[in-house]
């Protein structure tokens, strides 16, 4: 049974973005080197706010005002828990 997740405009969400670079930053998680070690693949948690809900897609806003469209059922997307809302409140966009 697939659990249907519902989001509302204004919800604070966390998205695990997969990135690649030659030097991962301090917030990088699950760091793994490429085959010959010239690059790394890793995840970074992004803290966004839901702006709009469109059927099975969400329009989210970043702290710097960019907008992204995500599937609401994406496994890398989840609601921010209370701890994240308190500790990382400056990473979420403000109105």
ChimeraX attribute file (.defattr): number of C-alpha atoms within 10 A of each C-alpha:
attribute: neighborCount
match mode: 1-to-1
recipient: residues
	/A:1	3
	/A:2	5
	/A:3	6
	/A:4	8
	/A:5	11
	/A:6	10
	/A:7	19
	/A:8	12
	/A:9	13
	/A:10	14
	/A:11	15
	/A:12	23
	/A:13	21
	/A:14	20
	/A:15	19
	/A:16	16
	/A:17	13
	/A:18	14
	/A:19	13
	/A:20	15
	/A:21	12
	/A:22	12
	/A:23	11
	/A:24	18
	/A:25	10
	/A:26	7
	/A:27	9
	/A:28	16
	/A:29	15
	/A:30	10
	/A:31	14
	/A:32	14
	/A:33	14
	/A:34	12
	/A:35	8
	/A:36	7
	/A:37	9
	/A:38	10
	/A:39	15
	/A:40	18
	/A:41	18
	/A:42	20
	/A:43	18
	/A:44	19
	/A:45	16
	/A:46	15
	/A:47	24
	/A:48	28
	/A:49	25
	/A:50	22
	/A:51	19
	/A:52	17
	/A:53	18
	/A:54	11
	/A:55	8
	/A:56	13
	/A:57	15
	/A:58	22
	/A:59	18
	/A:60	23
	/A:61	22
	/A:62	18
	/A:63	16
	/A:64	11
	/A:65	12
	/A:66	9
	/A:67	16
	/A:68	13
	/A:69	15
	/A:70	18
	/A:71	15
	/A:72	20
	/A:73	16
	/A:74	12
	/A:75	9
	/A:76	14
	/A:77	17
	/A:78	16
	/A:79	19
	/A:80	18
	/A:81	11
	/A:82	9
	/A:83	9
	/A:84	16
	/A:85	16
	/A:86	10
	/A:87	9
	/A:88	12
	/A:89	13
	/A:90	11
	/A:91	15
	/A:92	20
	/A:93	15
	/A:94	13
	/A:95	7
